Amino acid sequence: MDRDEKLSRLRKLMEKAGIAAVIIPNSDPHSSEYLHPHWKVRNWFSGFTGSAGTLVVTKKESGLWTDFRYYIQAAAELSGSEIKLYKDGLIDTPSISDFLKEKLKEGDSIGLDGSLFPTSLYDSFKKDLDENNIYFIRDFDPAKTLWLDRPSRPNSKCFELDIKYCGESREEKLNRVRDVMRKRNLDYYIISSLADIAWLFNIRGNDVDYTPLVVSYALISLKDAKLFIESSKLSDSVVVNLKKSDIGIYDYDLIGDELQKLKEGTKIYYMPEFLNCYLSGIIPQEIKQIKGLDITAELKCIKNETELKNIRLAMERDGVALVKFFSKFENDRKERTFTEFSLAEDLRNARLSMPGCQDESFNPIIGFESNGALCHYSAKEESAKIIGNRGLLLIDSGGQYLEGTTDITRTISLGNPTVEEILHYTLVLQGHVRLAMAKFPEGTTGAQLDILARQPLWDNNLNYGHGTGHGVGFFLGVHEGPQSISPKGFKFCLKEGMVTSNEPGLYIEGKHGIRIENLVYTQFYKNGLDTKFLSFENLTLYPYDISLIDRDILLEKEVLWINNYHKEVFERLSPYLSTSEVKWLEDKTREI
């Protein structure tokens, strides 16, 4: 069935159900960042494979909304179809709500599969469209009827994460969650975020690409804890250990039945960005729903001493893998032809050879020359660029280790860098270093720090469109809230114990992309006059490209910081390297 046929059959289902429009987001029942093929419904109907984007189909037309990261990719993948590309974020692009207000009339209905719709998104649409008397049908699932060869739901085995890695038992974590529930006068807390369930119960799985998660729900009360999961995922030993921790095990599909049994007058808490609107919609009206940030998210973003110790070890192993990869690439490219795709395979193999490495933490972004300007570029074997002997190469990658999650971006010159390439690289590096050097009072938000990374670029009339930093989980999601460093990061302050990325960039369409990324740990710095001050500890260990640095642009304290960082990289990685690799790293970390 081709794309036109899929849309045609969808419209027949819409007509039969009396539906004027359908909204299909890119989501699963848990709002996961990476989707199992079973839930790639928007991809199946539209042909667009980007991670961000929403398809809207009316009786006569259709559109796909996606952000700046995917403008070029979406235009290519939607080419030849009826689906119109709407570039979300541009001033002249209508919102989905405004589009629907224009196309629909009073009394029309919009269909959606509520299990794939976060409650927050549903609430937003409902608020926008209520005034036009447009209604929603939350159980319209066209994929169930039309997608005949749809992959089955994921069914990986669940495994336990030893306390020597995570540093805290699930009983201790449950007690901390219940302490918060008591303070807030909550009776029940439902968790839909897979990363939060994995953290709380110290379990991991392989249901989601690049992230060690297992599809499940959790319902916590002041007296008991219930895990909703397919029994085939659990070994006998995992079942025994969960029950020892007084955790009840229920079938995954029974979560809705359990919610409908809640007694009148009780209060249930959940995060609307993760709980889907089908489940929130079947909670009895007599139950008071309280919405907010996951309690577990507030707890798991603060890494304990055991986690931090392990993360530092993971960073050393990751740095060693990168030295082995880059040094071999530099030597082999004299005689071997590389493409962006083949280089990704070599990088994966280098990481997986390291102790504790279970997987990559995301599909690596390897962009040569102009492809580096595509923020979320993913090379395909048939279209990947051949990597030449000059120009810039951007590599954004990471690993999932039992000891922690890594995420690093480096941009390197392949020879004879231009004046413009050196200038742009140095400005990005300068912003990266200024943020790394920051000292700030407790209570500071990511939005307040974001300007430190952008100022050198702004001074040269340059900027980048993405955030500067995101939280990172512990052997969990490479993108973890609640903190961020971005112009929009006003809501949550940076706290001691958080691990966050520092990744300014610059993207010149048709020429090159530059991004430099380290992970940093927010630590106590010193007590000020009236408040405590914090700073960052750099966790990532790999050198910057000295050949791209214009020393004259940098302040002396920035030069000193880079030299000290390179000294640390050499001292911590060299004991694990061969003689030739040590010599190679010594050259890459020489003083500038």
C-alpha positions, 0 to 999 in steps of 0.5 A, a space after each residue: 500500500 503506497 502513501 496515497 492509498 493509505 491516506 485514501 483508506 484513512 479518509 474512508 474510515 474517517 467518513 464512516 466514523 463521522 470524523 472531519 480530521 485526524 491528528 497523528 503525533 509521533 509518540 507511543 503510550 509513554 511519550 518515549 523519545 525513541 519509538 519501537 517500530 510498533 508505534 511509528 504510526 505517523 511514519 507509516 502514514 506519512 513516510 516522514 521518518 524524523 523524530 519530531 513531527 505531527 501529521 494532520 489529515 482532513 477530508 480534503 488535505 493533509 499537512 505535517 508540522 515539524 521543527 527546524 531540525 527536519 525542514 530539509 529532511 521533511 521536504 525530501 521525504 514528503 516530495 511527491 505526496 499531497 502532504 504539505 510541509 508546515 515549518 513549525 517555529 516560523 512566524 508565517 506558519 500557522 499552528 495546528 490548532 489555527 489550521 484546524 479552526 480554519 478548515 473545520 466547522 462548528 460541531 466537527 469532530 477530530 479523531 485521535 488514538 488517545 493512547 499515543 497522545 500525551 495528556 498535556 498535548 490533548 489539553 492544549 488542543 482542547 483548550 484551543 478548539 473548545 471555543 469553536 465547539 470542535 470535539 475530540 474522539 479519543 479512541 480512533 485508531 486507524 492503524 489497528 484497521 489499516 496497518 496489517 503488517 504492523 510489528 508486534 509490541 516490544 518484548 525484551 527481557 527485563 533485568 535488574 541493575 545492581 546496587 553497585 551501579 545505582 547506589 540506592 535500593 528500590 525500597 529506599 527510592 520508594 520511601 523517598 517517593 512516598 515522603 513526597 506524596 505525604 507532604 503533598 497529601 497524595 493518595 496515588 501516583 501513576 508513572 508512565 515515563 519508562 525511564 522513571 519506572 526503570 530508575 525507581 525499581 532498578 530495572 532495565 530492558 531493551 524495548 526501546 532503541 538506544 535506551 535500556 527501558 522496558 515498557 510498563 506502568 507503575 501505580 504507587 500508593 502510600 501502602 503498595 506499589 504495582 508494576 504493570 508489565 507483560 509477564 513474558 518480560 520477567 525472569 523468575 529471579 526478577 519476579 522473586 526480587 520484586 515481590 521481596 520489595 513488596 512490588 505487585 506485578 500485574 499485566 501491562 494492559 490492566 492499568 486502565 482497569 486499575 485506574 477505574 477502580 480508584 475510590 471516590 475522593 482520592 487524589 491521583 498525581 501524574 505528569 501530563 507530558 507522559 501519561 496518555 490522554 486515553 488513561 487520564 480520560 478513564 480515571 473516574 470523575 470523582 477522583 481528583 487529578 493533580 498534574 505536575 512534574 514526575 516526583 521521580 524526575 525530581 529525584 533521579 536527576 540528582 546523581 548520588 555518590 555511587 552514580 557519580 563515581 561510576 559516571 567518571 569511570 564510564 567517561 574514561 572508558 568512553 574517552 579511551 574508545 574515542 582515542 582508539 577510534 579517532 587515531 585509527 581513522 586518522 591513520 587509515 584514511 590515508 589508504 581507506 575510503 570512509 563514508 559517513 555511514 561506514 564511520 558510524 559502524 567503526 565508532 559503534 564497534 570501538 565503543 562496544 569493545 569497552 568494558 560495561 558498554 551495552 549500546 550506543 545512547 543514540 544513533 550517531 550524527 556524523 556529518 561531513 562538510 554541508 551535512 554537518 549543518 543538519 543538526 539531526 542528520 543521520 547518514 544512510 548507506 546509499 546516500 552517505 557522503 564520502 569523507 574527503 581530505 579537507 573540510 570539517 567533520 562533525 561527530 555527535 555520539 554516545 554510549 550506554 554503559 552499566 556505569 552511566 550514559 555518555 554524550 559527546 560531540 567533536 568537530 575536527 578538521 580533515 586538513 587545511 582549515 579555512 580562515 572562516 572554519 577556524 574563526 567559527 570553531 574558535 567562537 563555538 569553543 569560546 562559548 563552550 569554555 565560558 559556560 564550563 567556567 561558570 560560577 553561579 549562585 544556587 537557584 540559577 536557571 539554565 536560561 540565565 546561563 545560556 547567554 554565556 555560550 552564545 555571547 562570542 557568537 552573538 558578538 559576531 552576528 551569529 547564533 544557533 537554533 537549539 538549546 545549549 544543554 540537556 540533562 542526562 540520565 544514569 544508564 537511562 535516557 541521553 536526554 533527561 529533564 527537568 533541567 535544561 540550558 536554553 533560552 526557554 530553560 527558566 522553569 528549573 534551576 540547576 542543582 548540585 548532583 545534576 549532569 547536563 550537556 554543554 553543547 553550543 554550535 554553529 550551522 552554515 547551510 551548504 558549508 559546515 556545521 560545528 558543535 562541541 559538547 561535554 557533559 558537566 556535573 553541577 557541584 558545590 563551589 563555595 559559600 558566598 555572602 548570602 548564598 551558596 555558589 555552584 560550578 561545573 565539573 567536566 565529566 567528558 574526556 576527549 581533546 578539542 581540535 587544536 588545529 582549529 583554534 585561533 589563540 588570539 581570539 581567546 582570553 588568557 584564562 580561556 587558554 589556561 582552561 583548555 590547556 588544563 583540560 587537555 592535561 587532565 584528558 591525557 593523564 586520565 586516558 593514557 594509562 589505558 592506551 597503547 604506546 602509539 595511542 599515547 603518543 597520538 594523544 600527547 600531540 592532540 593535547 599539547 598546549 595551545 
